[in-house]
């Protein structure tokens, strides 16, 4: 066991292998294509391959072939075993050293209660997908959730096709604007209960930990902004993205949040992100 743990820690001792591991931890339980990993980490394919192989050899990653694409994900059982090895002796023998006060990233963690929840949706441009999600949640369950959205590299204005979809469906566009995620990281920002990324690029970025350790999940969807073709084809892509997010948010707002423990709640929001069925509402 100790040799295995030592090998895993040695594999993670390389900065770029560690960056790869952390990226896949953020994307768990997704299986991420090698091409996307290489792009996100700015690595040549052969360099990425060597890093992936090193982490697979010690069991930290698993691989799956989908057609001609290789996809990778964290082997969570092995990762958990590694973390347990490092922490359990400490926590069993000296539980006071494992309190939330000792680990600031865990401070503020509290069970979910039946109250109004703060939710943040993040994408890169904050011009379409996250704006859709913010609008839908506010419309569907504004009495139970406070919806926000932001971008890691926000555009100066909302996408006109996204605005058109929302206007067609009767949403109030005047309350919407593109925002930078840094607006929600200051001392006066809301404490979020849930943080969802809705595009792969935003999920792949190394963002600071959120205060209070909110429940987070990745609900990645293709970017409708990148669809080429006629205006009708572009409009259809935005309608489909709206529909997929509407379905996921309906599933999310149907969860018995106050009665679920944190582990069950995390699994539930992860499962919603893995549901690729249905793209219209």
N, C-alpha and C positions, 0 to 999 in steps of 0.2 A: 504493500500500500504506500509506504513512505517513498519508495523509488518512483512509483507512478505519479504521486503528487509532485515530487521534485521535478520530474520530467515536464509536467504540465506547467509548473511555475517557470521553468527554464524557457519553455516555448513562448510563454507570455512575456518574458523579459525583454524581447525585442520590441522596440516602440511601434513598428508598423504591424507586427503580428498582434500586438495588444490593441491597436486601433481597429484592426479587422475584427477581433473578438468583440470589442465594445460595440461596433456597428451592428454586428449580428445579434448581440444581446438586445439592442434597441429595437431591432426588427423582429425579434422572436414573437410568435412562432412561424413567421414567414420563412420560406425558402427563397433565397435571393440569388438571381442569376449571376454568374461569374462576371459577365460584361458590366453589369450594374455596379458590382463591388469594385472592379478595377477603375471605373469612371469616378465613383464617389471618393475613392482613396488616392486617385491620380497615380495608379500603378500600371506598369506594363503587364500584359497578360502573363508572360513567363514569370515575372516577379510575383504576381498574385498567386500563381500556381504553386510556387515554392512555399509561400507563406501558408496557403491553404493546406498543403500536404503536411507541413510541420505540425499544424494544429490537429489535423485528422489523425496523424500517427499517435498522438497522445490522447485521442478520444474526445477532444473538445468540440469538434465539428463533425457533422454528418453530411453526406453527399447524396444527391438524387439526380438522375438524368431524366429530363423531360424533352423528348424529341432529340434535337441536336444540342440542347442547352444543358449545362451542368448547374445545379442549384445547391446552395449550401445553407445550413442552419445550425444553430447551437445544439449540441447534445446536452440537454438540460440536466439529465440525470448525472452525467459526469461533472458538469459545472457545479451542480449543487453538492455533490460529494466533495469536490475540492474546497468549496467555501465552508462546508461543515467541518472539514478537517482543520481549517485555520481558526474557526470560531468556537466550536463546541466545547473544547477543553476549557477555554476561557469562560464561557458562559455557564458551564456546569460548576466550575470551581469558584468563580468570582462573578456571580451574576450582576453585581453592582457595576462592574466594568463594561457590561454589555447593555447598559440602560440607554434610553434614547438620548440622555444628556451627554453620554460619551460619544455618540455618533450623531453629529448635527444634522446629517442628511436625513436621519429618521425622526428628528424632533418634530412634534406637532402631529404625529400619526395618531389618529383617533378613529374609533368605529363610526361607520356611517349611521346617521340618525335621520329620522323623518323630518326633513327641513328643506329649504331651498338650496340647490346645489349650483356652484359656479363651474362652468364648463368652458374650455378654450379649445378651438379648432385651429390647427396650424397647417399652412401650406407654404409654398415658396413666395408666390406673388400676391396672395390674399386678394385675388381679383375674381375668382370663380368658385372653386370647390369649397374652400373654407367659408366664403361668403354665403354660399348655398346652405352649408351646414348650420351656420349661425342663424340664418333666416328661418330655416325649417324648424330648428329646436325652439326658437322664440315663438313661432306660430303654433307649433303642436303642443308645447307644454311650458309656455312662459310663466305659468303660475307655480311651477315646481323647479324650474331651472333658469339661471341667468346665463345667457349665451353670449360668448365673445369669439372673435376670430382675429388672426394676425398672420403676418408673413415674415419669413426669415429674410427675404429680399423683396419687400412689397413693391408693387407697381404704383405709379402715381395716381391711377384711376382704375375703376372697376371695368372688367371686360364688358363691352356693349352687348354681346350675345348673352352673357349671364344676367345682365340687367334686364334684357328683353324677356327672358324666361321668367324672372321673378315678377316683373310687371304684368305679364300675361296671367300669372297665377294670383294676382291681387296683393302682393307684398308691398309694404311701405319701404320704398327705396331710400327715402330721405335720411333714415337712421344709419345707413351703411356707408363705410369708407374703408379704404385700404390702410392698414395699420402695421407698424413694425412690432415684432414680438418683444422688443426691448421696452415698449410701453407697459408691458405686464410683468416686468422683472424688477421693478423698483420697490422701495419700501411701502409706498402707498397703493400698490397693486392688489387686486383681490387675491385671497387665498383660494386656489383652485382645488376643486374636488376631483375633477376629471380633465385630462389633457389628451386630445386626440390629434395625431397627424393624419392628414388626408392625401398627402402626396409622398412618393418615395424619396424624392430629393430632400425634403424637409426632415423626414425620418432618419435619413442617412447622416445628417449634420450633427456634430457634437455640440449639443446645447447644454447650458448649465442645468443643474438639478433644480427642480421647482420646490419652493418653500412648502413644507407640510407633506411632501411626497404624495401628490395626488395619484389616483389610479390613472394609468395611461395606457393607450393602445394605438396601434397603427391600423387605420382604415384606408389604405392606399387605393387610389383610383387613377386610371389614365387621365392625362391632362387634356381636356377638350380644347384648350387653346391651341394645341399643336396639330389638331385635325386639319388636313388640307382638303380642298375641294370647293364646291359651290357654297353659297350662303345657306342653302337648305341643308346641305350635308353637315356644315358646321353647327347649325341650329339643332339638328338632330343629336349631335354628340353632346351638346350642353343639356338637352332634354334628358338624355339617357343618364348623364352624370347626376343631374338633379334627382332623377327617379331612384338611382342606386342609393344616394345619400338619404333620401326620404325613407326608403325601406329600412336602412340601418338605424336611423334615428327613431323610427316607430318601434323597432325591436328594443332599442336602448331605453326608451321611456316606458316600455312595458315591464322592465325588470323590477322586481320587488327590492329595491336598493336598500331600504332600511332594515330588511330582514336577512340580507346576505352577509356572510362574513367576507373579509377582504379577499381571501383566496378564491372563493366562489365568484365574487364580483369581478375579479381580474379575469378569471377564465371566461366569464360570460361576455365581457366586452371584447376579449380576444376572439372569441368565437364569432361575434358579430362581424369583426373585421375580416374573418376568413370566409364569410358567406358571400360567394360571388354570384348567387342566384338572383335573378330579377334585376332589371335596370329601369323599371318604370313604376310610377305610382299614380 
